[in-house]
């Protein structure tokens, strides 16, 4: 699985330039590179404060991450916000991730003393283990309460960046509850409490960090849809994704798009080849690379290329 900042081989996307020489979308808006986006509007700052204020109300924090990108899909400031509060990491969308890679991630978290659980919101796989995992995490507190004759509900806060699947996770636990689900960033806006199997869960709006300093992190978030496609160069993203796939998951890529064994080293040429293989041509026989880019990203996000993990867990002592 890719983790480095390998330079992608591709020619600049053939988008029109505005009067200042900057490539732009069809509506004239300038195209931004993923790491240049400053996405921290007022509601994000308020959410950060709300999370910190709500910590005293809960016994534990449930952190949802995307199993395909466990590093990129978490807020790096969360560690300082949560402090020593017990935490359970949920590796969501595990059905889209490489199963062996997910197992290594769970083992890595556990080696660091952090509870972790892989789940699949669509099928419900792994959800039977959620409440047992939460009770194990809080066993010491439960024992103290029982010694005092207390029988109160466990309380936990659910946190995660936008579009990581928090609402789907809650709805699956709540058997079709009221959390709103939409496949775009920033849908949840206000804190909501849910009762699940006697536990009280506090949902919070997603929080993303103030800026994307790491190009690879920004790309991984863009690949999985955590950053809106409308503000990015879709063809550049597709070329970057092809670079990862051709390096780490070449057989899947070749099989899905019926490519020759020897594929182009230039990612722009590879995107054109994918477009031709799918019959995405315009008048004059030119290929529609924008349509091919949208298709590639949609198929990756939908798991049609196979189960793909973009970030590898650091090796533990036992793995070595």
N, C-alpha and C positions, 0 to 999 in steps of 0.2 A: 504493500500500500504506500502511496506517495505521501511524503512528508516534507520534502525539501523544496528549494526554490529553483528548480531546474529551468533554464531558459527555454521557452517554447520556440520551435521552429515554425514560423508561419509568416506570410506576407501580410502587410497591413490590410485590414478589411476595406473593401471598395465602397465606402460610404461617401456621400457628397460632403464637401467642405463649405463652411459659411464664408462670409466676406473677410473674416479674420484668419482664414486658413485652418479652422478647427473642424474636424469631422463632426457631423451632426445627425440627429434622427431626421426622419422625413418631415416632421413638423418644425424643424429648424433648431430644436433644443440641442445644446452641445452634449456629446457623448462623454461620460465620465469613466475613468478607470475605477475599479472596485475599491482600491485602497484609499482613493481620494475622497470618498463620500463621507460627509459629516452628518450622521443620522442620530441626533440626540435632541429631539424636540422637547417642549415643555412637559408633556405628559410623561416622557421617559424619566426626567429628573424628579418629577413628583412621585413616580412609582418607586424610584430608588429610596426616597425618603419614607414612603409608606411601608416598604419592606422592612426597613430598619426599625420603624416604629412598631411593627406588628410582631417582631421577633419575640417580645416578652409574652405574647399571647399563645405561643405554640411550644410544643415539646421537641419538635424536630423539623428539619427542612428537607423537602423532597425536591431534588434538583433533576429536571428533565433535560437530557441531551439527545442529540441525534446520533444513533449508533454508527452512522456512516462517517461522522466527523465529530467524535467526542471532544476533541480539543477546541475546534473552531466554534462549536455550537454552545459554548458556555460563556458566561460573563466572567472575565478574569478578576473583577473586583469582588465577586461573591464571597471568596474566602475571607476577606477582611470584614465584609458586612456580617457574615454568619458567626465568625469567631469559633467558639468551642461548641456551638449548638450541634447536636447529633444530626448527621446527614445521610440520606439514602439517595444514591444516584440511580436514576431510571434511564437505561439505554433504550430509548424509544425508536420506533421504525426498524426494529431488528429484522423484520421480514425483508427489508431492502438491503441490509448489510451482509457482508461476508460472515457466515456463521462462525467459522474458526477464529476470525479476527475479533468478533464480539466476545467469544469465550476468553480470549487473551486479555481483552479490556476488563472484563469482570474480575479476572485473576489479578490484574494489575491494581485495580482499586482495592481489592481485598488485601493485597500485600501492603498497602498503605494504611490499612485500618479503616477503610471507607466501605460501607455496605453498598452493593450494586446489584441491579436486577435488570435483565433484558426482557423487553415486552414487545408485543405486536398488537397495536390498537385495532387493526382490522379483524384479525382472527381471534383475538383475546388470549393468544399464547403468552404464558408467563404471568398473567394477572392473578391466578390462584396463589401465586407466591408473594403477592404484594403485602397483604395484611400480616402473614407470618414474618416477613422480613421486617416490617415496621415494628412488630412486637418484640422481635429479637433485638432490634436496635435500641429499644427503650426498656428492655427487661429490667435493668437496675432501677429505673424510676417506677416501673410497675410494681416491683417488689416492695419499694418504700411505701407506695400508696396502699398496697394491700396490708402491710404491717400496721398501718394507721387506720385500717377499716375503710379506706376510701376506694370507691369503684367508679372513677370518672373516665370519661372518654379520652382517648389519645387525641392530641391536636397537632396537626402538621401543616406547614405552609408549602405550597407547590410553586416553584419558581422555574424560569427558563426564558430563553430569548424568544422573540416572535417566530411563529411558524414552526416551532420545534415539536408541536403536538400536544400541548398541555390540555386544551379543551377536549381533544379526542380521548386523551388519557382519562380525564375526569368523567366524560360521558360513558366510557366503557366501564369504569368502576361504578358509576351511578346508574348503570343499566339504562342508558338513554336519557340522562338527566338534562338539565337546562343550559349547560354551558354552550355558548355559541361556537360553532366550528366553521371556519372559512379558510381556504387555502391561500391566504395572503398575510403578510406581516401586520401585526398590530391590531387585531380584531378585538381582543379582550381589553377593556379600558378600566374597569372598576373591580375592587376586591369582592369576592363572593365566597360564602361558606357553604360546604356540602357535607352531608353526613353519609358515611359509607361504612357499613358493617360496624357501627358503633364508634367509628373514628370521625372526628371533625376535621375536614380539610379546607384550608383557606387558599383559594385560587387568587393569583395576582396577575396583572398585565405583564406582558413580556418586556424584558429590558435588554437593550443592546448597548455595547460600550460606546463611549463618545466618538471614537474614530477608529479607522482600520489602519493600523500601522504596518501590519504584516500582509504582504501581497497574497501569500498562499492562503491565509485565513480568510481574507476577503473573497478570494475566488471560491473557496469551498462553500462559503455561505451563499454566494451567488449561484453556484451549481445546484444547490439543494433548494433554492427558492426563498431563502431567508432575507435576501435583498431583492427588491422589486426589479423585474426585468426591464421595466420601462425607462429606468435611469441609466442603464448600462448598454454597452455595445454587445448585442446578442451574438454577433459573428465572432467577435474576439473571445467571448466566453466559450463558445463552441470549440474554437481552435485550442484554447487552453484545456478544455475537458478532453478533447481528442488526444492531446499530448499525454495526459495522464493515462487514458484508456489504452492507447497504443503501447505504452510502456509497461503498465501493470496488469492489464486485462485484455491483451491483444486477441487471444482466441475468441473471447466473447464478442469483441468488436467486429472481427472478421466474419463470424458466424451470423451475427445480427444483420449486417448490411451486405453480406455475400461479396466480401472484398477478396482480392487476390492475396496470397500469402505474403508477397512483397508489396507492402503498402508504401505510399509516398512518405518521405521524411519531412517534407514541408507540410505543416498542418493546414494551411490554406488550400493546398492542392488536395489534401485528404478530405477536407470538407466538401470541395467541389466533386470529388469522386463519390462521396456518400450521396450527394444531391443527384448525381447522374444515375446511381444505382437505384434510387427511389423515383426516378422519372421526374424530378423537379426541374423542368426546363421552361424557359420563357421564349418569346418570339426571337427568331434568329439562332436558336439552338444554345443560347446562353443558359447557364445554370442559375437557379434561384437559391443562392447561398443563405439568404436570410431565412427562407422557409425551411431549409435543411437544418439550420442552426436551432430554430425553434423546435423542430421535430426531435433533434438529438437530445436537447435538454429535457423535453417532455418525456421522452422514452427513458432517459436515465432516471429522472425523478419518479417515474411510475414503475421502475424495476424491470422494464422490458428488456434491458440489456443483460440482466442477471443481478445477482447479489454482490454489490460492490462497496467496499470500504476504502475511503480515501486517506485515512490516518491510522498509522500503526501504533499499538500500545508500546511504551518503553519496555524493554526486556526486564523481567524480574530475575532474582537469583535462581529460582527454580527453573525458569526457562533457559537460563544459561547453562 
